[in-house]
Amino acid sequence: MARVKKKRLLLRREWCKGCNICVAFCPTHVLGLDEENRIQILDESRCIECYLCEWRCPDFAIELVDLASEEADGAKEGAA
């Protein structure tokens, strides 16, 4: 049975210094570094929402955000 995603990864690539900590700690290999040595998502469908990337990032370049709150924000914008 497929797991229902409650979070999505939000990357702030301009904050990333390429330390590779998030890549090393990701148990499902969701993240990698691109040719500019900045964080990128390789396969978000493998994310198990463990928060290790967010907690370990010294630059706060990664955040797991609630899908429900994003949908609510989108609905507010559409009503305005």
SEMIKOL-765218 format. One record per residue (C-alpha): residue in three letters; y, z, x. Coordinates in steps of 0.05 Angstrom, whole numbers, padded with zeros to 5 digits, always signed. Layout:
% SEMIKOL-765218
alaYZX...
END
This chain:
% SEMIKOL-765218
met+00000+00000+00000ala+00069-00019+00027arg+00118+00036+00041val+00184+00035+00004lys+00242+00032+00052lys+00296+00084+00040lys+00337+00070+00102arg+00361+00012+00144leu+00383+00008+00216leu+00457+00001+00229leu+00473-00021+00300arg+00540-00016+00334arg+00527-00065+00390glu+00596-00057+00420trp+00580+00017+00433cys+00513+00003+00467lys+00512+00008+00543gly+00440-00017+00550cys+00408+00048+00573asn+00342+00029+00539ile+00328+00100+00513cys+00321+00078+00441val+00273+00022+00461ala+00230+00070+00502phe+00226+00122+00447cys+00213+00075+00388pro+00139+00086+00370thr+00133+00021+00331his+00173-00025+00378val+00226-00043+00328leu+00282-00047+00379gly+00295-00086+00443leu+00351-00107+00488asp+00380-00177+00486glu+00404-00221+00543glu+00470-00183+00544asn+00431-00118+00553arg+00453-00094+00484ile+00410-00066+00428gln+00377-00113+00378ile+00328-00107+00322leu+00262-00142+00337asp+00226-00127+00271glu+00258-00078+00222ser+00197-00082+00176arg+00159-00040+00227cys+00211+00017+00224ile+00180+00082+00201glu+00247+00117+00194cys+00230+00170+00247tyr+00302+00175+00271leu+00282+00178+00345cys+00328+00120+00362glu+00388+00152+00327trp+00375+00221+00356arg+00365+00197+00427cys+00422+00146+00432pro+00475+00178+00477asp+00528+00129+00452phe+00516+00136+00376ala+00504+00061+00373ile+00446+00068+00323glu+00445+00099+00255leu+00395+00100+00198val+00434+00093+00134asp+00412+00105+00062leu+00399+00042+00023ala+00416+00079-00043ser+00485+00097-00018glu+00498+00026+00005glu+00478-00001-00063ala+00524+00049-00097asp+00582+00028-00051gly+00568-00045-00067ala+00570-00030-00141lys+00636+00005-00134glu+00666-00054-00096gly+00641-00102-00149ala+00674-00061-00204ala+00741-00058-00170
END
